[in-house]
Amino acid sequence: MSSTRYTVTPNVQLITEALYDYAKQTGIDLTKHPSAKRLELLDSPDAVLRIFQERENAFGKFRNRSSVAEVQFSSVQGIFS
């Protein structure tokens, strides 16, 4: 029977410790987040950056919709004032 040995690089160790500390402080385990599975499958820093860019774009669209809704609500609110 052969045994497999894994070498943990300093970067992996740092990230692992940061995730553990975050979960300990907040009670939120980021390794269970839906994006975590997606990030595990990536094979390059550029791929990770693309994921973050997608999330940033989605958040920007969300913020813009919220701003439009606030303007519309203010207009309706003005009618009843």
N, C-alpha and C positions, 0 to 999 in steps of 0.2 A: 504494500500500500504506500503510495507516495503522498507526501504532504506538500501543500502549496504555501509558499511564504510570500507575504505582501510587504512591500516597502512603502512606508508612508513618508511622502515628501514634506518638507516644512510648510509649504503652502496648504497642503491638504490638512495637516495637523492644525494650522491656524484657523482654517475655515471650520473644521470640526469643533474646535474649542469655542469659536465664536457662536456657532449654532447652539451648542450646549448651553453656554452662558445666557444667550438670548431667551431660550426656552425656560431656563431656570428663573430669570428675572421677570418674564412676561407671562409665562404659562402657555405660550404659543410655540408649538413645534413646527418650525418652518419646513422641516423635511417632509411634513404631511401636506404641505400646500400643493395644489394642482400644478403649479409652475415648476416645482422641484423635480417631478418626474420628467418633465420636458427638458429641463436643464441637464439632468443626468445623461441624457442621450446625445448631447452636443459634443462635437469633437474638436472645436477650436475656439479661441477667444473671439474671433469674428462672429461665429455663430451665437455666442452668448450676447455679444453686443447687439446683434440683430433682434434677439428676443427682447432685450431691454428697450430697444427703439420701438418695437411694436407696442409694448406696454405703455411707453411714453406717449405715442400717438393716440392710443385708445383713451388714455387719461385726458389728453388735450381735447379730444372730441367730446368726452363727457363733460369737461369743464365748460366748453363752449355751449353745449346744450343747456347746462344749468344757468348760464348767463342769459341766454335767450328766454328761458322760462321766467327768470327774475324780472326781466324787462316787461314781459307780457303780464306778469302778475302785478307789477307796479302800475301798468296802464289800466288794468281792471280795477285795482284798488283806488286809483284816482277818480274813477266814475262814481264810486260809492262814498267818496269823502265829501 
